[in-house]
Amino acid sequence: MQQKPILEIKNFSLGIEIDNITYPILKNVNFSFFKGKIHAIVGESGCGKTMSVMSVLKLLPKGARVLGGKIIYDNNNILDYNEKQMRQIRGRKIALIPQDPMTSLNPLYTIENQLLEVVMLHNDVSKDEALKIAIKTLESVEFKDAKNRIKSYPHELSGGMKQRVIIAMALAAKADILIADEPTTALDVTIQAQILKLLEKIKYQGKTIILITHDLGVVAQYSDDISIMYLGSIVERANTSELFKNPHHPYTKALIEALPVKKGKKLKNIKGQPAPITEYIQGCQFNPRCERADDFCTSKMPEIKNISNSSVACHHPY
């Protein structure tokens, strides 16, 4: 029996209004996220990764407009929720691990103050009990000497330690789903690996993790499934091993070929740049940069179809 998704984004389209013109930024995207899995969303800056998941939390920029589709959580369409209902979801059910740990904590309060606030908001416990939970949660994210260092202010912690505090906050709130938006961008390579291993450990506790990144190499070892996005559309999705073994979309293949895997291997660049959202592209959105594009690619947008164990939106897949 196939597992039911804990969260689904169905045929979702989003636009943003600029100078009284609405430009599409998400085009009929579909995601299924499962309990105990890490689902990575990968693509270049501006492809719609963050917008997709911020739509789940209804934290969209001014001028953003939902153009169609549903976001299903707990058998309800989140898009129908009012702000009071969303406050019951944000943090408590679906938590955000933001991109920059340096600016995500309040510099005026200790880690203890900030964690206690979260614990007591989501648990009916005394302050003493809340402190025990806070320390235990910090220890669970490998925060060293938690009992003493919980008294620290954010500026006294490294970037990796700050990121652990933010992850601890999500766990203290007992969120089912953690959205990690480029969680390793501001960290050095060694700390990146530690944070990714920590997220992997958390998924085995039954949590669902949505991992957003522009770096396909970052998720190679840690994700279960990958969706590749380009200019507001999903161009390929598959489980991680299948995607790396048999990439079908030219964009996916180009991203993999650009990874520095072997010493001395010449990296292959992807020609050109993604078009701005204000520029209309006829047909396949990737066609101006694609080596396989022909007249058909410039006239018709490809539908996403199953090829072996992958789903691919391409007229001429590999």
C-alpha positions as CSV (number, residue, x, y, z in Angstrom):
1,M,0.0,0.0,0.0
2,Q,1.5,3.3,-1.1
3,Q,2.1,5.9,1.6
4,K,-0.1,8.9,1.6
5,P,1.7,12.3,1.3
6,I,1.7,14.4,4.4
7,L,1.7,17.6,2.3
8,E,0.7,18.1,-1.4
9,I,1.0,21.0,-3.7
10,K,-1.5,20.4,-6.6
11,N,-1.5,22.2,-10.0
12,F,-0.4,25.4,-8.2
13,S,0.2,28.6,-10.1
14,L,1.4,31.9,-8.7
15,G,1.9,35.3,-10.2
16,I,3.3,38.6,-9.1
17,E,2.0,42.0,-10.0
18,I,4.6,44.5,-11.3
19,D,3.3,47.9,-12.7
20,N,-0.2,46.5,-12.9
21,I,0.9,43.5,-15.0
22,T,0.8,40.0,-13.4
23,Y,3.7,37.8,-14.4
24,P,3.7,34.1,-13.7
25,I,6.3,32.9,-11.3
26,L,5.0,29.4,-10.6
27,K,3.4,27.4,-13.4
28,N,1.2,24.5,-12.5
29,V,3.6,22.9,-10.1
30,N,3.0,19.6,-8.3
31,F,4.8,18.3,-5.2
32,S,4.2,15.3,-2.9
33,F,6.0,15.3,0.4
34,F,6.2,12.1,2.6
35,K,6.7,11.4,6.3
36,G,10.3,10.4,7.1
37,K,11.7,11.7,3.8
38,I,14.0,14.5,2.7
39,H,12.7,16.0,-0.5
40,A,15.1,18.4,-2.2
41,I,14.0,21.2,-4.5
42,V,16.9,22.3,-6.7
43,G,17.4,25.0,-9.2
44,E,19.1,28.3,-10.0
45,S,18.2,31.5,-8.1
46,G,14.8,32.8,-9.2
47,C,13.4,29.5,-10.4
48,G,10.6,29.5,-7.8
49,K,11.9,27.1,-5.1
50,T,11.4,29.4,-2.2
51,M,8.1,30.8,-3.5
52,S,6.7,27.2,-3.7
53,V,7.3,26.6,0.0
54,M,6.5,30.1,1.2
55,S,3.1,29.6,-0.4
56,V,2.6,26.6,2.0
57,L,3.1,29.1,4.9
58,K,1.2,31.9,3.1
59,L,4.2,34.1,3.6
60,L,4.3,35.7,0.2
61,P,5.6,39.1,-0.9
62,K,3.4,42.1,-1.7
63,G,1.8,41.7,-5.1
64,A,1.9,37.9,-5.1
65,R,-1.4,36.3,-6.4
66,V,-2.5,32.7,-6.3
67,L,-3.6,31.9,-9.9
68,G,-4.8,28.4,-9.3
69,G,-4.4,25.1,-7.5
70,K,-4.5,23.7,-4.0
71,I,-2.1,23.0,-1.1
72,I,-3.4,20.1,0.9
73,Y,-2.3,19.5,4.5
74,D,-4.3,17.4,7.0
75,N,-7.0,16.9,4.3
76,N,-7.6,20.7,4.1
77,N,-6.7,23.3,1.5
78,I,-4.3,25.7,3.3
79,L,-5.1,28.3,0.7
80,D,-8.6,28.6,2.3
81,Y,-7.2,29.3,5.8
82,N,-7.5,32.7,7.4
83,E,-4.6,34.3,9.3
84,K,-5.8,32.9,12.7
85,Q,-5.8,29.4,11.3
86,M,-2.4,29.9,9.7
87,R,-0.9,30.8,13.1
88,Q,-1.9,27.3,14.3
89,I,0.1,25.9,11.4
90,R,3.2,28.0,11.2
91,G,5.9,26.8,13.6
92,R,3.5,24.3,15.3
93,K,2.9,22.0,12.3
94,I,5.2,23.4,9.6
95,A,8.4,25.1,10.7
96,L,10.8,27.2,8.6
97,I,14.6,26.9,9.0
98,P,15.6,30.2,7.3
99,Q,18.5,30.7,5.0
100,D,20.7,32.9,7.2
101,P,21.2,31.8,10.9
102,M,23.2,35.0,11.5
103,T,20.1,37.2,11.3
104,S,17.3,34.8,12.3
105,L,17.8,35.0,16.1
106,N,17.0,38.1,18.2
107,P,20.4,39.5,19.2
108,L,18.9,41.1,22.4
109,Y,17.8,37.8,24.0
110,T,19.7,34.7,25.2
111,I,19.2,31.4,23.5
112,E,17.4,30.3,26.7
113,N,14.9,33.2,26.4
114,Q,14.2,32.4,22.8
115,L,13.8,28.7,23.2
116,L,11.7,28.9,26.3
117,E,9.3,31.1,24.5
118,V,8.8,28.5,21.8
119,V,8.6,25.6,24.2
120,M,6.0,27.3,26.5
121,L,4.0,28.5,23.5
122,H,3.5,25.0,22.2
123,N,3.6,22.9,25.4
124,D,1.5,23.3,28.6
125,V,4.5,23.1,31.0
126,S,6.0,25.1,33.8
127,K,9.1,27.3,33.2
128,D,11.4,24.7,35.0
129,E,10.0,21.9,32.8
130,A,10.3,24.1,29.7
131,L,14.0,24.6,30.5
132,K,14.6,20.9,30.7
133,I,12.9,20.4,27.4
134,A,14.9,23.2,25.8
135,I,18.2,21.8,27.0
136,K,17.2,18.3,25.9
137,T,16.2,19.6,22.5
138,L,19.5,21.5,22.1
139,E,21.4,18.3,23.0
140,S,19.4,16.4,20.3
141,V,20.8,18.7,17.7
142,E,24.3,18.2,18.9
143,F,24.6,21.6,20.6
144,K,27.7,21.2,22.8
145,D,27.5,21.9,26.5
146,A,23.8,22.9,26.1
147,K,23.2,23.3,29.9
148,N,25.7,26.1,30.1
149,R,25.7,27.6,26.6
150,I,22.0,28.0,26.6
151,K,22.7,31.2,28.5
152,S,24.7,32.6,25.5
153,Y,23.6,35.5,23.3
154,P,23.5,34.8,19.5
155,H,26.6,36.8,18.8
156,E,28.6,34.5,21.1
157,L,27.8,31.5,18.9
158,S,29.2,30.3,15.5
159,G,27.1,30.1,12.4
160,G,26.7,26.3,12.8
161,M,25.7,26.6,16.4
162,K,23.1,29.3,15.5
163,Q,21.7,27.0,12.8
164,R,21.4,24.2,15.4
165,V,19.4,26.6,17.7
166,I,17.0,27.3,14.9
167,I,16.5,23.6,14.1
168,A,16.0,23.0,17.9
169,M,13.2,25.7,17.9
170,A,11.4,23.8,15.1
171,L,11.8,20.5,17.0
172,A,10.7,22.1,20.3
173,A,7.5,23.2,18.6
174,K,7.0,19.6,17.5
175,A,6.5,20.5,13.9
176,D,5.7,17.6,11.5
177,I,7.3,19.3,8.5
178,L,10.6,21.3,8.4
179,I,11.3,23.6,5.5
180,A,15.0,24.2,5.2
181,D,15.6,27.1,2.9
182,E,19.3,27.0,1.8
183,P,20.2,26.1,5.4
184,T,23.9,25.7,4.7
185,T,24.6,28.7,2.4
186,A,26.2,30.9,5.1
187,L,28.3,28.0,6.6
188,D,31.7,26.6,5.7
189,V,31.9,23.1,4.0
190,T,32.7,21.2,7.2
191,I,29.7,22.7,9.1
192,Q,27.5,22.2,6.0
193,A,28.0,18.5,6.2
194,Q,27.3,18.4,9.9
195,I,24.0,20.3,9.4
196,L,22.9,18.0,6.6
197,K,23.8,14.9,8.6
198,L,21.7,16.4,11.4
199,L,18.7,16.9,9.1
200,E,19.1,13.3,8.0
201,K,19.1,12.2,11.6
202,I,15.9,14.2,12.2
203,K,14.1,12.6,9.2
204,Y,14.6,9.2,10.9
205,Q,12.5,10.5,13.8
206,G,9.6,10.6,11.3
207,K,9.9,14.3,10.3
208,T,9.3,15.5,6.8
209,I,12.1,17.8,5.5
210,I,11.8,20.0,2.5
211,L,15.3,21.0,1.5
212,I,15.7,24.0,-0.8
213,T,19.1,24.5,-2.5
214,H,20.7,25.8,-5.7
215,D,23.5,23.2,-5.3
216,L,22.7,19.7,-6.6
217,G,25.9,18.4,-5.0
218,V,24.7,19.4,-1.5
219,V,21.7,17.0,-1.6
220,A,23.3,14.1,-3.4
221,Q,24.0,12.1,-0.2
222,Y,21.2,13.3,2.0
223,S,17.9,13.6,0.0
224,D,15.5,10.8,-0.8
225,D,13.7,12.6,-3.7
226,I,14.6,15.5,-5.9
227,S,12.5,18.0,-7.9
228,I,14.4,20.1,-10.4
229,M,12.9,23.5,-11.1
230,Y,13.5,25.9,-13.9
231,L,11.7,29.3,-14.3
232,G,8.7,28.4,-12.2
233,S,8.2,24.8,-13.5
234,I,9.3,21.4,-12.4
235,V,11.3,19.9,-15.3
236,E,12.2,16.6,-13.6
237,R,11.5,14.7,-10.4
238,A,12.8,11.3,-9.3
239,N,14.3,9.6,-6.3
240,T,17.9,10.8,-5.8
241,S,19.8,7.7,-6.9
242,E,17.7,7.4,-10.1
243,L,18.1,11.1,-10.9
244,F,21.9,10.9,-10.7
245,K,22.1,7.6,-12.5
246,N,19.7,8.4,-15.3
247,P,19.1,12.2,-15.7
248,H,16.5,12.7,-18.5
249,H,16.1,16.4,-18.8
250,P,18.9,18.4,-20.5
251,Y,18.9,20.9,-17.6
252,T,19.2,18.1,-15.0
253,K,22.0,16.5,-17.0
254,A,23.8,19.9,-17.4
255,L,23.6,20.5,-13.6
256,I,25.1,17.1,-12.9
257,E,27.9,17.6,-15.5
258,A,28.7,20.9,-13.8
259,L,29.5,19.2,-10.4
260,P,33.2,19.0,-9.5
261,V,33.2,15.2,-9.0
262,K,36.6,14.1,-10.2
263,K,39.9,15.8,-9.8
264,G,41.1,17.1,-13.2
265,K,37.7,16.7,-14.8
266,K,36.7,19.7,-16.9
267,L,33.5,21.3,-15.7
268,K,30.8,21.9,-18.2
269,N,29.0,25.2,-18.0
270,I,25.4,25.8,-18.8
271,K,25.3,28.5,-21.5
272,G,23.4,31.7,-20.9
273,Q,21.3,32.8,-17.9
274,P,17.7,32.2,-16.8
275,A,15.4,34.9,-18.3
276,P,13.8,37.5,-16.0
277,I,10.2,36.8,-15.0
278,T,9.1,39.8,-17.1
279,E,10.4,38.1,-20.3
280,Y,7.9,35.8,-22.1
281,I,9.4,32.6,-23.5
282,Q,7.4,30.7,-26.1
283,G,7.4,26.9,-25.7
284,C,9.8,25.1,-23.3
285,Q,11.2,27.6,-20.8
286,F,14.7,26.0,-21.1
287,N,14.9,26.2,-24.9
288,P,17.1,29.3,-25.2
289,R,19.8,27.5,-23.3
290,C,19.3,23.9,-24.5
291,E,21.5,22.1,-26.9
292,R,18.7,19.8,-28.0
293,A,16.1,22.5,-28.7
294,D,14.4,22.5,-32.1
295,D,11.4,24.4,-33.6
296,F,8.9,22.2,-31.7
297,C,10.6,23.1,-28.4
298,T,10.1,26.8,-29.2
299,S,6.5,26.5,-30.0
300,K,5.0,24.2,-27.4
301,M,5.4,23.9,-23.6
302,P,6.2,20.2,-22.8
303,E,3.9,18.3,-20.4
304,I,5.5,16.3,-17.5
305,K,5.5,12.6,-18.4
306,N,6.8,9.4,-16.8
307,I,10.0,8.0,-18.2
308,S,11.2,4.8,-16.4
309,N,11.3,5.9,-12.8
310,S,11.3,9.6,-13.4
311,S,8.8,12.4,-14.3
312,V,10.2,14.7,-17.0
313,A,8.9,17.7,-18.9
314,C,10.9,17.6,-22.1
315,H,10.1,17.0,-25.8
316,H,13.5,15.4,-26.4
317,P,14.6,13.7,-23.1
318,Y,17.7,11.6,-22.8
